[in-house]
Amino acid sequence: MSSSTQGSGSCSLDPEPGLESFGRYFERWLSDQARDLDELKAASRAHTEATQPRAELTRSLRELVGRVMCHYENYYRVKYESVKHDVLGMMTPSWRSHLEESFLWIGGWRPSSAFHLLYSVAGLHFETWLGDLLRGLHTTNLGDLTPSQLNRVNELQAQTIREERELSETLAAHQDTVADTSMVELSHIATELMRDHDSGSIGRVGNELMKERVESTLDSKEDKFKEILGRADDLRLRTLRNMVDILSPIQAVHFLIAAAELHLRVRDWGMKKDAIAHPQQR
């Protein structure tokens, strides 16, 4: 995946894990995100303290944002490879906590939540720096979005919601196919064959033919899930890229800090709740 995100350059590729190790890759990704968060917070402090020349500081912020976005791109590239092998496992990831699972939309975060995050952080920043804003000072944080930026965010939000709604409807329609004519007929025939097998009136050839028909039918269902999940992940990454491109480098840093903090803390809270509710599984 390529990106036009500010200062991203070319992303170095992470190795693609086998399907059985994607959960471990996810854990490594969380560690990377925690390190990114530390770097982003350090960059935010440096910007506030203005210990470097402004041009040099802006360049370093662009480079940092680019590196963080490369990590996101790598995550979705590796995830895509795993989806091709086991889309059902990726739709219901076992490496997520139950709390995280409850907020999932098509195997990941809902793209429109990026806008709720932006507005929440902007509101907090506005309250914190209200005095400076009233004095006409520019704070360069998310509480000081320009009219042009707000217009672009609104346009992006409207487009994202349209695509999100379309994907939700596509998923719902595909889920309904679990009860379509082919599935109902197949389930009836399979039930009859199971009865005949128990009575010894069906041979190996009949079992093999039935197995092939079941696999063919389910494979077509899985292929559609792969398409839907791929489109959902593409929307997630495009939304993140486009949001960052609208923001200034320091604003992008603030946004990425909030995104990482929210993701990591919800993960922590979920894992702790699971450990309490299901201690025998930990």
Residue pairs with C-beta under 8 A, 6 or more apart in sequence:
1 11
1 73
1 76
1 77
1 237
3 11
3 69
3 70
3 73
3 241
4 241
4 245
5 65
5 66
5 69
5 241
5 244
5 245
6 62
6 65
6 66
6 244
6 245
6 249
6 252
7 59
7 62
7 63
7 65
7 66
7 249
8 65
8 66
8 67
8 69
8 70
9 66
11 69
11 70
11 73
11 74
12 70
13 74
13 77
14 25
14 74
14 77
14 78
16 77
16 78
16 81
17 24
17 25
17 78
17 82
19 82
19 85
19 86
19 89
22 78
22 79
22 82
22 90
22 95
23 93
23 94
23 95
25 78
26 93
26 95
27 95
29 71
29 75
30 264
30 267
32 71
33 71
33 260
33 263
33 264
34 260
34 264
36 67
36 68
36 71
36 256
36 260
37 257
37 260
37 261
37 264
39 64
39 68
40 64
40 68
40 253
40 256
40 257
40 260
41 257
43 60
43 61
43 64
43 253
44 250
44 253
44 254
44 257
46 52
46 57
47 57
47 61
47 140
47 250
47 253
50 57
52 60
58 249
58 250
61 249
61 250
61 252
61 253
62 249
64 253
65 244
65 249
65 252
65 253
65 256
68 256
69 240
69 241
69 244
72 237
72 240
73 237
76 233
76 234
76 236
76 237
79 90
79 233
80 230
80 233
82 89
82 90
83 90
83 226
83 229
83 230
83 233
84 226
87 222
87 225
87 226
87 229
88 222
88 225
90 107
90 229
91 106
91 107
91 225
91 229
92 101
92 107
93 101
93 107
96 104
96 270
97 267
97 269
97 270
97 271
97 273
97 274
98 270
98 273
98 274
98 277
99 266
99 269
99 270
99 273
99 274
100 266
100 267
100 270
103 109
103 110
103 266
105 111
105 164
105 168
105 232
106 167
106 168
106 171
106 228
106 229
106 232
107 229
107 232
107 233
108 232
108 233
108 236
109 236
109 263
110 164
111 160
111 163
111 164
111 232
111 235
111 236
111 239
112 157
112 160
112 161
112 164
114 160
114 239
114 240
114 243
114 259
115 153
115 156
115 157
115 160
115 243
117 255
117 258
117 259
117 262
118 142
118 153
118 243
118 255
120 258
121 142
121 254
121 255
121 258
122 142
122 143
122 145
123 143
124 143
125 139
125 141
125 142
125 143
125 144
125 254
126 133
126 143
126 144
127 143
128 143
129 139
129 141
129 143
129 144
132 139
133 139
133 143
133 144
138 144
140 248
140 250
140 251
141 250
141 251
141 254
142 247
142 251
142 254
142 255
145 153
145 251
149 246
149 247
152 246
153 243
153 246
156 239
156 242
156 243
156 246
160 235
160 239
163 235
164 235
167 228
167 231
167 232
167 235
170 228
171 228
174 221
174 224
174 225
174 228
177 183
177 221
178 221
182 217
183 217
186 213
186 214
186 217
189 210
190 210
190 214
193 202
193 206
193 207
193 210
196 202
196 206
197 207
240 259
243 255
244 252
244 255
244 256
247 255
274 281
274 282
275 282
